[in-house]
Amino acid sequence: MTYHTMQLSEPDPSHAGFIRRYYATVDVAMSGTTWTWRQVDTNGSNVGKPSQSHATEDDALKDALNRLNGDEWL
């Protein structure tokens, strides 16, 4: 189990020219010979089901960034 923090951003509809930033915690884990990821809430509890299997940890991280519409890993 390895936690990673992702930054997400979107334009603030209430304040033109400003950006809202959000942060998500993702748990990346190896199961057998494959890697999966799952979002984690502020209490450390898993949110949703694990992702599909990935060949490497980097592939799992790229998939999480893409599926959650993240900007970057912190």
C-alpha positions as CSV (number, residue, x, y, z in Angstrom):
1,M,0.0,0.0,0.0
2,T,1.4,3.3,-1.1
3,Y,-0.4,6.6,-0.9
4,H,0.1,9.3,-3.5
5,T,-1.5,12.8,-3.6
6,M,-2.9,14.2,-6.8
7,Q,-3.7,17.8,-7.6
8,L,-6.8,18.6,-9.6
9,S,-7.9,22.1,-10.7
10,E,-10.8,23.8,-12.5
11,P,-11.9,27.4,-13.2
12,D,-13.8,29.0,-10.4
13,P,-17.2,29.9,-11.8
14,S,-17.9,32.4,-9.0
15,H,-14.6,34.3,-9.4
16,A,-13.5,34.9,-13.0
17,G,-9.7,34.4,-13.5
18,F,-9.4,32.2,-10.4
19,I,-8.8,28.5,-10.2
20,R,-10.1,26.0,-7.7
21,R,-7.6,23.3,-6.6
22,Y,-8.6,20.0,-5.1
23,Y,-6.4,17.2,-3.8
24,A,-7.1,13.4,-4.0
25,T,-5.3,10.6,-2.2
26,V,-4.8,7.5,-4.2
27,D,-3.6,4.1,-2.8
28,V,-1.5,2.1,-5.3
29,A,-1.1,-1.6,-4.4
30,M,0.5,-4.7,-5.9
31,S,-1.8,-7.8,-6.0
32,G,0.2,-10.8,-7.2
33,T,2.1,-9.5,-10.2
34,T,-0.2,-6.6,-11.1
35,W,-0.9,-3.1,-9.8
36,T,-4.2,-1.4,-8.9
37,W,-5.2,1.9,-7.6
38,R,-8.1,3.1,-5.4
39,Q,-9.1,6.6,-4.1
40,V,-8.8,7.0,-0.3
41,D,-10.9,9.4,1.8
42,T,-9.5,11.6,4.6
43,N,-10.0,8.8,7.2
44,G,-7.9,6.4,5.1
45,S,-10.9,4.4,4.0
46,N,-11.1,3.1,0.4
47,V,-13.5,4.9,-1.9
48,G,-15.0,2.7,-4.7
49,K,-13.7,-0.4,-6.2
50,P,-10.0,-1.1,-7.2
51,S,-9.1,-0.2,-10.8
52,Q,-8.3,-2.7,-13.5
53,S,-5.0,-4.4,-13.2
54,H,-1.9,-2.7,-14.6
55,A,1.5,-4.1,-15.5
56,T,3.5,-1.5,-13.5
57,E,3.0,1.0,-10.7
58,D,3.6,3.8,-13.2
59,D,0.9,2.5,-15.5
60,A,-1.5,2.5,-12.5
61,L,-0.6,6.1,-11.6
62,K,-1.1,7.3,-15.2
63,D,-4.5,5.6,-15.2
64,A,-5.5,7.2,-11.9
65,L,-4.4,10.7,-13.2
66,N,-6.4,10.2,-16.4
67,R,-9.6,8.8,-14.8
68,L,-9.8,11.4,-12.0
69,N,-8.9,14.3,-14.5
70,G,-5.9,15.2,-12.3
71,D,-3.2,17.7,-13.2
72,E,-0.1,16.3,-11.5
73,W,1.2,14.2,-8.7
74,L,2.6,16.1,-5.7
